[in-house]
Amino acid sequence: MAHLEGEERGAVSKRVAIIGGGLAGIAAAVRLIEADCHPILIETSKRLGGRATSFVDPRTGEMLDNCQHVLMGCCTNLIDLYERIGVLEFIKWHRSVYWTSGRGEIDEMKAGWLPAPIHFTNSMRRMRLYSLGDKRQIARAMWRIIRLGSKGRFAWRDRTFGEFLRECRQSDSIIRRFWNAIIVSACNLDVDRVGAGFALQVFQEGFLANKWSYTMGLATVPLRELYEPVVQLIVKGGGEILLGESARGIAYEGSKVTGVVLADGLVEAADVISALPFDRLDKIISDTMRKADTRLQTLDRFKHSPILGVHLFFDQPVMDLPHLTVVDHDIQWLFNKGILEDGSQHLHIVISGADEWMDRSEEDITERIVFDIHQALPSSVGLEPVRVRIIKEKRATFAPLPGVDQFRPAAAPGTVGLGGGGIRNLFLAGDWCDVGWPATMEGAVRSGYAAAEAATGEGGIVENIPVAPLARLLGLR
Ligand SMILES: Cc1cc2nc3c(=O)[nH]c(=O)nc-3n(C[C@H](O)[C@H](O)[C@H](O)COP(=O)(O)OP(=O)(O)OC[C@H]3O[C@@H](n4cnc5c(N)ncnc54)[C@H](O)[C@@H]3O)c2cc1C
């Protein structure tokens, strides 16, 4: 176990134990330091970052991200966190999104000079992937999405996005080749399973609200390096980090939590923030706690949705573009991870909503993926990867199914969401909590900020990206 402890702030600073050092726990810890509290961040792994981190591949010694993580310009809280910890400079912003259906034909989607929400008009007009009729259909549904506004989106939260699209008279082909291509990556479920509220939010806030909101951010360093300053920040700020330590339970006496139970004793705290995924939290709470807090009574209502990530290395460059969205194929996203010193190229493939891939063998997966890469990147034809590393994340995210919002708990008891009473010094964070976002890094940071605010009365979630005047005038707010 690594125990990193900062200078004592004195008896006045409140001790808050945070369980889980993913983005939700990190975000909570950073805001607690700013509120002059004494956070004690407990993380089972030897490193911070949770699902959005990197690992050293024991087969080769290379540091690899567990999966490519993409943020968007509308991720205002994640950007805020990166700023607070001083790593925003390691995010490279991409204004062009490249699309292909194979055969080397690439379309570029990019905001033009027109204002939001019509900023994609010119590049959509030029896209060869879609016929004129397809584009008319897309425009018709986009118009409906704008006019719905956020109130209308709320009304759709118990139905699927597929139902919404069919109501907007979208053909099966355009659903598969346009809407699903975006939504399966953004929400990690396909259009026929995802709650329409989540998908509508992606288009309203991620594509239509503002010309900047769709811009893709990619880390230029391994994800793990983004969290290195966090350790310093917490320790210098007077907090503690316990790495390689698992919470076995949360101590509960009377109507309050009193700390976190570790293998070698109790970490006492005035408040506890759980920044664990729902299934992990479920494992460490007692039945008495569950009975005392309605937020803890629906943890078994969540389901997971898997993601497949594949790192491939070719012994020569095969891809110039930074990334590529691939339609009409199994692979969904291709990322160019750069040329290594020996001249080989590292690519990363992501397949979201990947249930049917989880039981496939490595040989089968490699064969299918390499077939698609040959289709998408003509310069790779005839080449086989020299190394392949497949990562199956069965529990990648919670499944954003219709109606799931009703089970997502609030940070604090007795505020919004499910928490009508409960354990008053237990706060909940994690991408699955009631933050109004699908399972994303942004959702995790929002939840951490909300939990820190609930514990201290300070800070809180930062504002959404502003809605452009024309978009607002047309009904999007
Ligand atoms: C393959 C994949 C691809 C993704 N792609 C994207 C993307 O492109 N863009 C995006 O925005 N999001 C993406 N996500 C989602 C994103 O990674 C998560 O939403 C986010 O990282 C969740 O953060 P969290 O802090 O809520 O949870 P986690 O990251 O799961 O953190 C929870 C932490 O708790 C620790 N823990 C568990 N049990 C205990 C215990 N008993 N005691 C102490 N610690 C414990 C875990 O080790 C972990 O570090 C992806 C996720 C995956 C898996």
The ligand as an SDF file (V2000), in Angstrom:
LIG
                    3D

 53 58  0  0  0  0  0  0  0  0999 V2000
  -13.4950    0.9620  -22.5150 C   0  0  0  0  0  0  0  0  0  0  0  0
  -14.0690    2.2710  -22.0770 C   0  0  0  0  0  0  0  0  0  0  0  0
  -14.1100    3.3400  -22.9600 C   0  0  0  0  0  0  0  0  0  0  0  0
  -14.6530    4.5560  -22.5500 C   0  0  0  0  0  0  0  0  0  0  0  0
  -14.6410    5.6150  -23.4030 N   0  0  0  0  0  0  0  0  0  0  0  0
  -15.0460    6.8280  -22.9530 C   0  0  0  0  0  0  0  0  0  0  0  0
  -14.9030    7.9750  -23.7630 C   0  0  0  0  0  0  0  0  0  0  0  0
  -14.4060    7.9150  -24.8960 O   0  0  0  0  0  0  0  0  0  0  0  0
  -15.3340    9.1690  -23.2760 N   0  0  0  0  0  0  0  0  0  0  0  0
  -15.8690    9.2730  -22.0200 C   0  0  0  0  0  0  0  0  0  0  0  0
  -16.2130   10.3940  -21.6170 O   0  0  0  0  0  0  0  0  0  0  0  0
  -16.0250    8.1940  -21.2370 N   0  0  0  0  0  0  0  0  0  0  0  0
  -15.6210    6.9800  -21.6640 C   0  0  0  0  0  0  0  0  0  0  0  0
  -15.7390    5.8840  -20.8570 N   0  0  0  0  0  0  0  0  0  0  0  0
  -16.4460    6.0310  -19.5770 C   0  0  0  0  0  0  0  0  0  0  0  0
  -15.5240    6.6110  -18.5050 C   0  0  0  0  0  0  0  0  0  0  0  0
  -14.3170    5.9040  -18.4420 O   0  0  0  0  0  0  0  0  0  0  0  0
  -16.2370    6.5040  -17.1620 C   0  0  0  0  0  0  0  0  0  0  0  0
  -17.5270    7.0650  -17.2720 O   0  0  0  0  0  0  0  0  0  0  0  0
  -15.5160    7.2430  -16.0450 C   0  0  0  0  0  0  0  0  0  0  0  0
  -14.1360    7.0400  -16.0910 O   0  0  0  0  0  0  0  0  0  0  0  0
  -16.0980    6.7450  -14.7190 C   0  0  0  0  0  0  0  0  0  0  0  0
  -15.4430    7.3380  -13.6310 O   0  0  0  0  0  0  0  0  0  0  0  0
  -15.8970    6.9930  -12.1530 P   0  0  0  0  0  0  0  0  0  0  0  0
  -14.9580    7.7000  -11.2640 O   0  0  0  0  0  0  0  0  0  0  0  0
  -17.3480    7.2110  -12.0070 O   0  0  0  0  0  0  0  0  0  0  0  0
  -15.7100    5.4040  -12.0020 O   0  0  0  0  0  0  0  0  0  0  0  0
  -14.3830    4.5250  -12.0960 P   0  0  0  0  0  0  0  0  0  0  0  0
  -13.4560    5.0740  -13.0990 O   0  0  0  0  0  0  0  0  0  0  0  0
  -14.8290    3.1130  -12.2650 O   0  0  0  0  0  0  0  0  0  0  0  0
  -13.7070    4.6930  -10.6510 O   0  0  0  0  0  0  0  0  0  0  0  0
  -14.0410    3.9030   -9.5450 C   0  0  0  0  0  0  0  0  0  0  0  0
  -12.7570    3.5860   -8.7820 C   0  0  0  0  0  0  0  0  0  0  0  0
  -13.0820    2.8620   -7.5960 O   0  0  0  0  0  0  0  0  0  0  0  0
  -12.0660    1.9090   -7.3730 C   0  0  0  0  0  0  0  0  0  0  0  0
  -12.6140    0.8930   -6.4730 N   0  0  0  0  0  0  0  0  0  0  0  0
  -13.5050   -0.1070   -6.7590 C   0  0  0  0  0  0  0  0  0  0  0  0
  -13.7880   -0.7910   -5.6470 N   0  0  0  0  0  0  0  0  0  0  0  0
  -13.0880   -0.2130   -4.6300 C   0  0  0  0  0  0  0  0  0  0  0  0
  -12.9800   -0.4570   -3.2320 C   0  0  0  0  0  0  0  0  0  0  0  0
  -13.6710   -1.4360   -2.6300 N   0  0  0  0  0  0  0  0  0  0  0  0
  -12.1710    0.3390   -2.4850 N   0  0  0  0  0  0  0  0  0  0  0  0
  -11.4680    1.3480   -3.0600 C   0  0  0  0  0  0  0  0  0  0  0  0
  -11.5280    1.6200   -4.3910 N   0  0  0  0  0  0  0  0  0  0  0  0
  -12.3280    0.8550   -5.1480 C   0  0  0  0  0  0  0  0  0  0  0  0
  -11.7420    1.4120   -8.7660 C   0  0  0  0  0  0  0  0  0  0  0  0
  -10.4630    0.8030   -8.8010 O   0  0  0  0  0  0  0  0  0  0  0  0
  -11.7970    2.7210   -9.5690 C   0  0  0  0  0  0  0  0  0  0  0  0
  -10.5420    3.3510   -9.6380 O   0  0  0  0  0  0  0  0  0  0  0  0
  -15.2010    4.6720  -21.2450 C   0  0  0  0  0  0  0  0  0  0  0  0
  -15.1590    3.5990  -20.3680 C   0  0  0  0  0  0  0  0  0  0  0  0
  -14.5820    2.4220  -20.7670 C   0  0  0  0  0  0  0  0  0  0  0  0
  -14.5120    1.2800  -19.7900 C   0  0  0  0  0  0  0  0  0  0  0  0
  1  2  1  0
  2  3  1  0
  2 52  2  0
  3  4  2  0
  4  5  1  0
  4 50  1  0
  5  6  2  0
  6  7  1  0
  6 13  1  0
  7  8  2  0
  7  9  1  0
  9 10  1  0
 10 11  2  0
 10 12  1  0
 12 13  2  0
 13 14  1  0
 14 15  1  0
 14 50  1  0
 15 16  1  0
 16 17  1  0
 16 18  1  0
 18 19  1  0
 18 20  1  0
 20 21  1  0
 20 22  1  0
 22 23  1  0
 23 24  1  0
 24 25  2  0
 24 26  1  0
 24 27  1  0
 27 28  1  0
 28 29  2  0
 28 30  1  0
 28 31  1  0
 31 32  1  0
 32 33  1  0
 33 34  1  0
 33 48  1  0
 34 35  1  0
 35 36  1  0
 35 46  1  0
 36 37  1  0
 36 45  1  0
 37 38  2  0
 38 39  1  0
 39 40  1  0
 39 45  2  0
 40 41  1  0
 40 42  2  0
 42 43  1  0
 43 44  2  0
 44 45  1  0
 46 47  1  0
 46 48  1  0
 48 49  1  0
 50 51  2  0
 51 52  1  0
 52 53  1  0
M  END
$$$$
